[in-house]
Amino acid sequence: MNNQGKKLVFSGAQPTGSLTLGNYIGAVQNWKILEEEHDCLYCIVDSHSLTIRHDPKEFRKTSLSFLVQYLASGLDPEKNIIYFQSHVPQHAELSWILGCNTYVGELSRMTQFKDKSEKNKDNINSGLFTYPVLMAADILLYRANLVPVGDDQKQHLEITRDIAMRFNNLYGETFPIPEVYTPKVGARIMSLQEPTKKMSKSDDNVNGTIFLMDSDDVIMKKMKRAITDSENLVAYRDEQPGVKNLITIYSRLSGLSIEEIVSKYEGKGYGAFKKDTAEVIIEFLRPFKKSYEDYMNNLDYVEKIYKTGAKRAYELAEDTMSSVRDRIGLIQK
């Protein structure tokens, strides 16, 4: 990467199923802006996913599909580094070193560990406990300046900052202290079933989330089931969170303003509004699905992309690790 005054952005996502409409509107639409202003690494953090039991064949398919979804969403493999975490062994190497500089008490306070332990009582493994250390290694390995994270991940970035500062104080300035990246434009898309909560791919209620890989029929059904209220009034106000959320989606995907949408459905019921919103989503996703299909029919090219990405990431990672090994007194390779 040619880092001529550009800040480096690291983004990692677990390959679980499909990207959501919330991901697309809240994050993906900013990627084109990001790749012009910053150096960006997009990592499919497959090693993180190993904390949950899975079928190996399905996991391999899902991981590949997730990376292809990134490409189909418009990520340029020439301008960005796109790769699998497991293909760059320095992630694991730095994780061990940082783990030796992280306190058990810090990890015990992580709310996500408590939440996941509650949900997976039959598999409370050490990987769940040390998950934040690997996440810190992901970020610090590339000396990232900015990290796009949701509210549920801010605690992980805080411990990453603490680990980086502790390491720097002990061994000398090695890592920049990463900050949360806040997009210049974007919209917070909420669950269709609980419009006070963010749309999430991990939602237990699948009807609350529209996935980019959902069929047209599924999208239509989910929209018809979307929670609104009893007022039967299409208005953009906090007192009607469900309707407000649907208007936001409609506006971001159609290009119509909030005012234009409210005016268009004045005196009309929710039925027509929901149906039209579903059709806007379906039409918007057509190019994505076509691109996804094209990539899946050309897997040799996809393999070239992620292997090239891993090679570029490896070179950056090795530069950092050479410095880290020297700082802590390991004999260089």
Secondary structure, 3 states (H helix, E strand, C coil): CCCCCCCEEEEEECCCCCCEHHHHHHCHHHHHHHHHHCEEEEEECCCHHHHCCCCHHHHHHHHHHHHHHHHHCCCCCCCEEEEEHHHCCHHHHHHHHHHCCCCHHHHHCCHHHHHHHHHCCCCCCHHHHHHHHHHHHHHHCCCCCEECCCHHHHHHHHHHHHHHHHHHHHHCCCCCCCEECCCCCCCCCECCCCCCCECCCCCCCHHHCCECCCCHHHHHHHHHCCCCCCCCCCCCCCCCHHHHHHHHHHHHHHCCCHHHHHHHCCCCCHHHHHHHHHHHHHHHHHHHHHHHHHHHCCHHHHHHHHHHHHHHHHHHHHHHHHHHHHHHCCCCC
